[in-house]
Amino acid sequence: MVTLQSTVTLHNGVEMPWFGLGVFKVEDGQEVVDSVLAAIKAGYRSIDTAAIYGNEEGVGKAIKESGVERSDLFITSKVWNADQGYESTLKAFDTSLNKLGLDYLDLYLIHWPKAGTYKDTWKALEMLYKEGRVKAIGVSNFHIHHLKDLLQDAEIKPMVNQVEYHPHLAQLELRAFCKEQEIQLEAWSPLKQGELLTDDTITSIAAKYEKSPAQVILRWDLQNEVITIPKSVKEERIIDNANIFDFSLSEEDMQAINQLNKDERVGPDPDNFDF
Ligand SMILES: NC(=O)c1ccc[n+]([C@@H]2O[C@H](COP(=O)([O-])OP(=O)(O)OC[C@H]3O[C@@H](n4cnc5c(N)ncnc54)[C@H](OP(=O)(O)O)[C@@H]3O)[C@@H](O)[C@H]2O)c1
């Protein structure tokens, strides 16, 4: 974890960057093109999109315009709930690839654990993986019980679980379970969508290191061995957020941030969503 391009080796040997750009709620067209281009220019190599974000075309356009080799980038997308099931997932994957203008994905995730369907969806992801159309497959928003259920029938173990994760939601049990299973944890809404940036503990630690609150939180993710994908549409923030490889938080400051945990979410609980 020494540069923005440092990677973690997933359990199937694929190298995934520790740090990336999220593009949830970024408009398709110029806004997403500019954000992705700014990120790649700043050295980001990993981009996290999803079919439901409606901006895969813009992400694809920026990838082309960036001039960076496809093999040097790590592109994630996700199958939306309405498309879950075996055949419909295969179709949704093709649609995402077409929109992105790519011939493979680096990571494809089941976006939410839709009851009764996610095992069929997983079979489709296993097929896409065996065909070499995606380098790694994983899940998102899976609790331990969802993972245990999936693992009962899975031929291939998910390589990644992308979940809401930030100092107010430290996911201690899930993190331990994933570590034991070699499923890499990835944080969504790492900044709690901005809410944590004014927290007193975070701002005082930030002042001590002469870093921004966002940098302190994102550094905490990495020191906890959690991949992180903050979103911003502002170039200066995109650059600032990634500037976290030149300092490290002391054990004491890591503990102070750990103490902020209150199991509080900004998004829905995966046991109780209605979409
Ligand atoms: N799998 C899932 O179900 C799921 C769910 C949610 C998100 N995600 C993924 O995770 C990514 C990140 O999560 P998120 O977008 O929800 O939230 P986030 O990254 O925690 O926060 C983004 C918000 O913080 C602001 N921000 C970013 N950097 C900042 C800085 N340095 N200073 C001040 N404000 C800053 C952004 O505003 P500006 O853009 O105006 O800078 C935006 O409003 C998403 O984009 C998406 O790729 C996945």
The ligand as an SDF file (V2000), in Angstrom:
LIG
                    3D

 48 52  0  0  0  0  0  0  0  0999 V2000
  -22.7020   -1.2440   -3.5910 N   0  0  0  0  0  0  0  0  0  0  0  0
  -23.5540   -0.3410   -3.1790 C   0  0  0  0  0  0  0  0  0  0  0  0
  -24.6930   -0.6260   -2.8370 O   0  0  0  0  0  0  0  0  0  0  0  0
  -23.1060    1.0850   -3.1140 C   0  0  0  0  0  0  0  0  0  0  0  0
  -23.8920    2.0360   -2.4620 C   0  0  0  0  0  0  0  0  0  0  0  0
  -23.4390    3.3590   -2.4050 C   0  0  0  0  0  0  0  0  0  0  0  0
  -22.2260    3.6900   -2.9870 C   0  0  0  0  0  0  0  0  0  0  0  0
  -21.4730    2.7430   -3.6370 N   0  0  0  0  0  0  0  0  0  0  0  0
  -20.1780    3.0750   -4.2890 C   0  0  0  0  0  0  0  0  0  0  0  0
  -19.3390    3.7230   -3.3450 O   0  0  0  0  0  0  0  0  0  0  0  0
  -18.9340    4.9960   -3.8630 C   0  0  0  0  0  0  0  0  0  0  0  0
  -18.6980    5.9920   -2.7320 C   0  0  0  0  0  0  0  0  0  0  0  0
  -19.8580    6.1490   -1.9380 O   0  0  0  0  0  0  0  0  0  0  0  0
  -20.8030    7.4620   -1.9740 P   0  0  0  0  0  0  0  0  0  0  0  0
  -20.6870    8.1120   -3.2900 O   0  0  0  0  0  0  0  0  0  0  0  0
  -22.1550    7.0040   -1.5580 O   0  0  0  0  0  0  0  0  0  0  0  0
  -20.2860    8.3710   -0.7960 O   0  0  0  0  0  0  0  0  0  0  0  0
  -18.8700    8.9210   -0.2520 P   0  0  0  0  0  0  0  0  0  0  0  0
  -17.7710    8.5900   -1.1800 O   0  0  0  0  0  0  0  0  0  0  0  0
  -18.7910    8.5150    1.1720 O   0  0  0  0  0  0  0  0  0  0  0  0
  -19.1320   10.4910   -0.2370 O   0  0  0  0  0  0  0  0  0  0  0  0
  -19.3490   11.2220   -1.3980 C   0  0  0  0  0  0  0  0  0  0  0  0
  -19.7890   12.6340   -0.9830 C   0  0  0  0  0  0  0  0  0  0  0  0
  -18.7430   13.2870   -0.2920 O   0  0  0  0  0  0  0  0  0  0  0  0
  -18.3510   14.4690   -1.0020 C   0  0  0  0  0  0  0  0  0  0  0  0
  -16.8830   14.5130   -0.9430 N   0  0  0  0  0  0  0  0  0  0  0  0
  -15.9890   13.6680   -1.5170 C   0  0  0  0  0  0  0  0  0  0  0  0
  -14.7290   13.9990   -1.2120 N   0  0  0  0  0  0  0  0  0  0  0  0
  -14.7920   15.0880   -0.4220 C   0  0  0  0  0  0  0  0  0  0  0  0
  -13.8250   15.9010    0.2040 C   0  0  0  0  0  0  0  0  0  0  0  0
  -12.5230   15.6620    0.0750 N   0  0  0  0  0  0  0  0  0  0  0  0
  -14.2620   16.9550    0.9480 N   0  0  0  0  0  0  0  0  0  0  0  0
  -15.5810   17.2280    1.0750 C   0  0  0  0  0  0  0  0  0  0  0  0
  -16.5560   16.4900    0.5080 N   0  0  0  0  0  0  0  0  0  0  0  0
  -16.1710   15.4350   -0.2380 C   0  0  0  0  0  0  0  0  0  0  0  0
  -18.8910   14.3100   -2.4140 C   0  0  0  0  0  0  0  0  0  0  0  0
  -19.2470   15.5630   -2.9640 O   0  0  0  0  0  0  0  0  0  0  0  0
  -18.6690   16.1030   -4.3860 P   0  0  0  0  0  0  0  0  0  0  0  0
  -18.9230   15.0470   -5.4180 O   0  0  0  0  0  0  0  0  0  0  0  0
  -19.4520   17.3450   -4.5960 O   0  0  0  0  0  0  0  0  0  0  0  0
  -17.2040   16.3390   -4.1510 O   0  0  0  0  0  0  0  0  0  0  0  0
  -20.1360   13.4780   -2.1640 C   0  0  0  0  0  0  0  0  0  0  0  0
  -21.2190   14.3120   -1.7880 O   0  0  0  0  0  0  0  0  0  0  0  0
  -20.1040    5.3590   -4.7800 C   0  0  0  0  0  0  0  0  0  0  0  0
  -19.8140    6.4210   -5.6570 O   0  0  0  0  0  0  0  0  0  0  0  0
  -20.3510    4.0360   -5.4600 C   0  0  0  0  0  0  0  0  0  0  0  0
  -19.3960    3.7970   -6.4690 O   0  0  0  0  0  0  0  0  0  0  0  0
  -21.9100    1.4520   -3.7070 C   0  0  0  0  0  0  0  0  0  0  0  0
  1  2  1  0
  2  3  2  0
  2  4  1  0
  4  5  1  0
  4 48  2  0
  5  6  2  0
  6  7  1  0
  7  8  2  0
  8  9  1  0
  8 48  1  0
  9 10  1  0
  9 46  1  0
 10 11  1  0
 11 12  1  0
 11 44  1  0
 12 13  1  0
 13 14  1  0
 14 15  2  0
 14 16  1  0
 14 17  1  0
 17 18  1  0
 18 19  2  0
 18 20  1  0
 18 21  1  0
 21 22  1  0
 22 23  1  0
 23 24  1  0
 23 42  1  0
 24 25  1  0
 25 26  1  0
 25 36  1  0
 26 27  1  0
 26 35  1  0
 27 28  2  0
 28 29  1  0
 29 30  1  0
 29 35  2  0
 30 31  1  0
 30 32  2  0
 32 33  1  0
 33 34  2  0
 34 35  1  0
 36 37  1  0
 36 42  1  0
 37 38  1  0
 38 39  2  0
 38 40  1  0
 38 41  1  0
 42 43  1  0
 44 45  1  0
 44 46  1  0
 46 47  1  0
M  CHG  2   8   1  16  -1
M  END
$$$$
